[in-house]
Amino acid sequence: MNEKIVWHKISESRHELFSDSQGLTEVAVNGREICISVINEKLYACAAKCPHAGGRMAEGYVDPLGNIVCPLHRYKFSVENGRNTSGEGYFLKTFLIEERKEGVFVGIEEKKGLFGL
């Protein structure tokens, strides 16, 4: 099985994504729900639901260290690599995200079987 990154346009600009100063929003991309955050002027993308109890990450907040915090039980995750930083051992799926002149794109790994099927 091979993995290929497929890029999906999610908006024309970062300003279109964020309607408030919270810096967290949720988008649907190719059948997946993804949380987008802006921290220190950089965009990050991760799974929309906390791996612990399914809390909506976009309803949480970003702590002073730049970790995304789940609204249910306050589990903290690195937006850079998805590692749980508060010690519970969970992992939050992260995605590639790029700002281009054409807009904002999220890269999702798609698995291909033998012979590209």
Phi, psi and omega per residue, in radians:
M1 nan 2.317 3.081
N2 -1.875 2.639 3.048
E3 -1.990 2.389 -3.127
K4 -2.249 2.406 3.092
I5 -1.486 2.174 3.064
V6 -1.965 2.217 -3.085
W7 -1.634 2.311 -3.120
H8 -2.131 2.236 3.106
K9 -1.330 2.244 -3.122
I10 -1.941 -0.312 3.091
S11 -2.917 2.905 3.083
E12 -1.297 -0.546 -3.127
S13 -2.766 2.897 3.099
R14 -1.126 -0.557 -3.115
H15 -1.146 -0.508 3.089
E16 -1.216 -0.483 -3.089
L17 -1.334 -0.646 -2.969
F18 -1.944 1.955 -3.125
S19 -1.590 -0.176 3.111
D20 -2.398 3.140 -3.082
S21 -1.532 0.077 -3.120
Q22 -1.099 -0.573 3.123
G23 1.403 0.263 3.095
L24 -2.323 2.413 3.065
T25 -2.643 2.925 -3.124
E26 -2.196 2.414 3.115
V27 -2.326 2.730 3.034
A28 -1.750 2.243 -3.108
V29 -2.370 1.996 3.055
N30 0.864 0.791 3.118
G31 1.432 0.097 3.128
R32 -2.061 2.602 3.029
E33 -1.741 2.229 -3.052
I34 -2.253 2.392 3.061
C35 -1.612 2.271 3.095
I36 -1.943 2.338 3.109
S37 -2.256 2.673 3.021
V38 -2.139 2.086 -3.089
I39 -2.296 2.147 -3.083
N40 0.903 0.772 3.088
E41 1.202 0.159 3.108
K42 -1.953 2.439 3.127
L43 -1.537 2.513 3.064
Y44 -2.377 2.687 3.119
A45 -2.333 2.384 3.125
C46 -2.589 3.026 3.084
A47 -1.005 2.538 -3.106
A48 -1.310 -0.395 -3.087
K49 -1.984 2.436 3.062
C50 -1.120 2.389 3.139
P51 -1.224 -0.224 -3.134
H52 -1.384 -1.086 -3.056
A53 -2.331 0.241 3.034
G54 1.411 0.257 3.099
G55 -1.053 2.523 3.135
R56 -1.339 1.976 -3.062
M57 -1.078 -0.553 3.129
A58 -1.185 -0.278 3.081
E59 -1.585 -0.056 3.104
G60 -1.527 -2.544 -3.133
Y61 -2.693 2.980 3.072
V62 -1.820 2.210 -3.126
D63 -1.386 3.015 -3.116
P64 -1.068 -0.350 3.114
L65 -1.547 -0.055 3.125
G66 1.568 0.271 3.074
N67 -1.566 2.556 3.042
I68 -1.530 2.352 -3.011
V69 -2.035 2.218 3.128
C70 -1.180 2.414 -3.119
P71 -1.264 -0.347 -3.067
L72 -1.393 -1.005 -3.040
H73 -2.137 0.162 3.067
R74 1.131 0.469 3.033
Y75 -1.195 2.440 -3.064
K76 -1.946 2.454 -3.121
F77 -2.328 2.485 3.023
S78 -1.239 2.259 3.106
V79 -1.322 -0.293 -3.127
E80 -1.384 -0.674 -3.071
N81 -2.307 -0.037 3.098
G82 1.404 0.004 -3.124
R83 -1.214 2.454 3.078
N84 -1.270 2.167 -3.077
T85 -1.775 -0.076 -3.126
S86 -1.776 0.132 2.935
G87 1.697 0.021 -3.086
E88 -1.462 -0.267 3.047
G89 1.574 0.119 3.114
Y90 -1.432 2.851 3.130
F91 -2.296 2.242 3.138
L92 -1.741 2.126 -3.138
K93 -1.063 2.303 3.087
T94 -1.985 2.753 -3.134
F95 -2.271 2.702 3.030
L96 -1.246 2.552 3.089
I97 -2.527 2.416 -3.118
E98 -2.400 2.473 2.964
E99 -1.744 2.193 3.113
R100 -2.200 2.967 3.123
K101 -1.135 -0.404 3.115
E102 -1.433 -0.222 -3.121
G103 2.482 -2.849 3.137
V104 -1.822 2.305 -3.074
F105 -2.204 2.487 3.040
V106 -1.970 2.343 3.117
G107 -1.721 2.184 -3.127
I108 -2.087 2.293 3.099
E109 -1.281 2.229 3.061
E110 -2.068 2.287 -3.107
K111 -1.494 2.399 3.055
K112 -2.117 2.413 3.125
G113 -1.437 -2.982 3.104
L114 -0.993 2.386 3.139
F115 1.168 0.389 3.059
G116 1.338 0.221 -3.126
L117 -1.582 nan nan
